[in-house]
Structure formats: C-alpha cells, structure tokens
Amino acid sequence: MGIGESIAAGLAEAGADLMLVSRRISENDEVVKACREAGRRVEVMQVDVANRAQVKEMVERTLAVLGRVDILFNNAGISKPAMLWNMTDEQWDDVISVNLKGTFNCIAEVAKPMMEQKSGSIINVTSSAGVLGTIGQVNYTAAKGGVLAMSRSCAKELAKYGVTVNTIAPMAETEMTKKIMTDPKIAPTYLARIPMGRFCKPDEIVPAVVFLCSDGSRYITGQLICIDGGMVMP
Ligand SMILES: NC(=O)c1ccc[n+]([C@@H]2O[C@H](COP(=O)([O-])OP(=O)(O)OC[C@H]3O[C@@H](n4cnc5c(N)ncnc54)[C@H](OP(=O)(O)O)[C@@H]3O)[C@@H](O)[C@H]2O)c1
C-alpha cells in the first residue's frame, strides 16, 4: 500500500468525503472500497497532476460532486534515479514535472475555492532527500527541495485567507522504497541513519496528516513535519 492510499483510508475514517485521483486509479481499487466501507462518499478520477488542464478539471469536478474542497493531500510522486553524469533530460524533466510542477498545479487550482471559502488545509510531500540531499537522484532532490520551499511561500501567500500549507517528509515502506528497505546491501545503510532503528508502514504517517487537516492545527502553517523515526531533524 502506498502513502496516498493509507492517507485516503485514514481521512475517510476521520469523516472526510474524498476525490481520489491518480493516472491509473479505478473504481475496483482496494483503496476505493476501503474508503467506502468507512461510510464516506468516494469519487474517482484519472488525472495526471503534471497536466494543468486535467488538474483544473479535477477541482471543478470535485466542487460539482462534493460541494467544496477542504483538504488537498498532494501525494503524487515518481523517482527516476541516475547519477548526475548519467541523468538524461527525460529523467530530469519527468521527475520535475510530476513532483514539483504537479504539486504546484494542484495547489494553484485548489487555492482558488479555498481562498473563497476562507479555509483549507494543504499538505505537500517532500522527502529527506529534498532536505539533506542524497546520491543518485538530483532530479528528485531538486523537485522535493522545491516542494518544501514552494510550500513555505504558499503558506505566506495563503495565510490571510485562512488556508494552511504544511509539508511532511515521510519514510515508509512502499513500492517506491521497497528496494532500499529490503535489499540486504542497501537497507542496513538506511537503517543506520534512522535513530529509531526501523522502517515504518504507511499507516504510521496517517495521524500527523489527519491532525494537519483538523481544527486543532489551524494556527500551524509553513511547517515541515518529518515522520521518519528521527532521520531528519531540521
Ligand atoms: N515511501 C517513502 O518512504 C517516501 C519518502 C519520501 C517521500 N515520499 C513521497 O511520498 C509520496 C507517495 O510515495 P509512495 O512511497 O507512496 O509511492 P507510490 O506507492 O509509488 O505512490 C505514488 C503515487 O503517485 C501516483 N502518481 C505518480 N505519478 C502521478 C501523476 N503524474 N499524476 C497523478 N498521480 C501520480 C501513483 O499512482 P499512478 O501510478 O496510478 O499515477 C501512486 O499512487 C511521493 O510524493 C513520494 O515522493 C515517499
């Protein structure tokens, strides 16, 4: 299960109706069933977040079927690793398009209705790589570093409209991180960097996100919360 799926299930449990989007999502996906079993209204739409027109349509449809947008969990991300000297234009452009421009597209379109209703919670997703740097992913680190910087600017621009913008840096076992967390040659190096000495499952990311979407966090904006067992202490 990916982080987005865990967050969707957690938000449904917490009482949110949902518009779930990704490039390949379908009505038959387990996450859709899980959110509906929680008793919430769940709509599904195939969207490429790198495409501004599709993102605009996503927000229009959300407003049409759900009535309002209170939360944006800006989760979509890809990685295409290569050492700096081997990285192709395509690897650079693809990762920047989805992780950085996709995050921008969603914030920009969702901000409009949130500004009108004078409330909203936007949660973006960066990475330890975007804060500390890493080896073999200059495209991903540039995108995720950009997500963090952009989130802080958006937090400042949107504060007077009652819209909070925060960022999480998770570290959880998913399809994206499977290799680094299971390969015996790589996993020990990663584990050694985590003071708590273990990897987590995506559902351990959920409570912090639910909090950032709740009234209890109304005075918290522009912050980075690292949910990574102490790996990054900014
Ligand atoms: N797992 C970690 O430890 C970790 C650490 C730091 C940061 N992150 C970040 O956390 C987020 C979730 O990652 P994950 O680990 O859960 O990875 P994942 O399981 O690979 O999930 C990535 C999700 O993004 C969607 N997606 C990819 N490209 C998209 C696009 N162009 N438009 C719309 N949706 C798109 C994918 O769905 P489709 O393929 O159907 O489009 C998938 O649902 C990512 O931003 C990742 O960079 C994860």
The ligand as a MOL file (V3000), in Angstrom:
LIG
                    3D

  0  0  0     0  0            999 V3000
M  V30 BEGIN CTAB
M  V30 COUNTS 48 52 0 0 0
M  V30 BEGIN ATOM
M  V30 1 N 7.7990 5.9760 0.7340 0
M  V30 2 C 8.6520 6.8350 1.3120 0
M  V30 3 O 9.3920 6.4920 2.2440 0
M  V30 4 C 8.7140 8.2380 0.8310 0
M  V30 5 C 9.7590 9.0400 1.3210 0
M  V30 6 C 9.7870 10.3750 0.9660 0
M  V30 7 C 8.8250 10.8820 0.1230 0
M  V30 8 N 7.8490 10.0720 -0.3780 0 CHG=1
M  V30 9 C 6.8430 10.6710 -1.2520 0
M  V30 10 O 5.5680 10.2500 -0.8360 0
M  V30 11 C 4.6710 10.2550 -1.9560 0
M  V30 12 C 3.9880 8.8890 -2.0730 0
M  V30 13 O 5.0070 7.9420 -2.3370 0
M  V30 14 P 4.8420 6.3670 -2.0900 0
M  V30 15 O 6.0850 5.9330 -1.4010 0
M  V30 16 O 3.5350 6.0490 -1.5050 0 CHG=-1
M  V30 17 O 4.9830 5.8640 -3.5900 0
M  V30 18 P 3.9980 5.0180 -4.5410 0
M  V30 19 O 3.4450 3.8640 -3.7850 0
M  V30 20 O 4.8110 4.7940 -5.7670 0
M  V30 21 O 2.8210 6.0600 -4.8450 0
M  V30 22 C 2.9510 7.1180 -5.7370 0
M  V30 23 C 1.5620 7.5400 -6.1640 0
M  V30 24 O 1.6630 8.6660 -7.0590 0
M  V30 25 C 0.7680 8.4460 -8.1460 0
M  V30 26 N 1.2770 9.1880 -9.3000 0
M  V30 27 C 2.5060 9.0870 -9.8520 0
M  V30 28 N 2.5990 9.9320 -10.8960 0
M  V30 29 C 1.4210 10.5790 -10.9910 0
M  V30 30 C 0.9100 11.5680 -11.8700 0
M  V30 31 N 1.6390 12.0750 -12.8740 0
M  V30 32 N -0.3640 12.0120 -11.6780 0
M  V30 33 C -1.1270 11.5160 -10.6800 0
M  V30 34 N -0.7030 10.5770 -9.8210 0
M  V30 35 C 0.5680 10.1100 -9.9770 0
M  V30 36 C 0.7850 6.9440 -8.3510 0
M  V30 37 O -0.4080 6.4750 -8.9830 0
M  V30 38 P -0.4810 6.1640 -10.5720 0
M  V30 39 O 0.7150 5.3620 -10.8920 0
M  V30 40 O -1.7930 5.4810 -10.7310 0
M  V30 41 O -0.4680 7.5200 -11.2230 0
M  V30 42 C 0.8260 6.4540 -6.9050 0
M  V30 43 O -0.4820 6.3800 -6.3910 0
M  V30 44 C 5.5180 10.6250 -3.1750 0
M  V30 45 O 5.4460 12.0040 -3.4180 0
M  V30 46 C 6.9440 10.2840 -2.7060 0
M  V30 47 O 7.9190 11.0110 -3.3990 0
M  V30 48 C 7.7780 8.7600 -0.0460 0
M  V30 END ATOM
M  V30 BEGIN BOND
M  V30 1 1 1 2
M  V30 2 2 2 3
M  V30 3 1 2 4
M  V30 4 1 4 5
M  V30 5 2 4 48
M  V30 6 2 5 6
M  V30 7 1 6 7
M  V30 8 2 7 8
M  V30 9 1 8 9
M  V30 10 1 8 48
M  V30 11 1 9 10
M  V30 12 1 9 46
M  V30 13 1 10 11
M  V30 14 1 11 12
M  V30 15 1 11 44
M  V30 16 1 12 13
M  V30 17 1 13 14
M  V30 18 2 14 15
M  V30 19 1 14 16
M  V30 20 1 14 17
M  V30 21 1 17 18
M  V30 22 2 18 19
M  V30 23 1 18 20
M  V30 24 1 18 21
M  V30 25 1 21 22
M  V30 26 1 22 23
M  V30 27 1 23 24
M  V30 28 1 23 42
M  V30 29 1 24 25
M  V30 30 1 25 26
M  V30 31 1 25 36
M  V30 32 1 26 27
M  V30 33 1 26 35
M  V30 34 2 27 28
M  V30 35 1 28 29
M  V30 36 1 29 30
M  V30 37 2 29 35
M  V30 38 1 30 31
M  V30 39 2 30 32
M  V30 40 1 32 33
M  V30 41 2 33 34
M  V30 42 1 34 35
M  V30 43 1 36 37
M  V30 44 1 36 42
M  V30 45 1 37 38
M  V30 46 2 38 39
M  V30 47 1 38 40
M  V30 48 1 38 41
M  V30 49 1 42 43
M  V30 50 1 44 45
M  V30 51 1 44 46
M  V30 52 1 46 47
M  V30 END BOND
M  V30 END CTAB
M  END
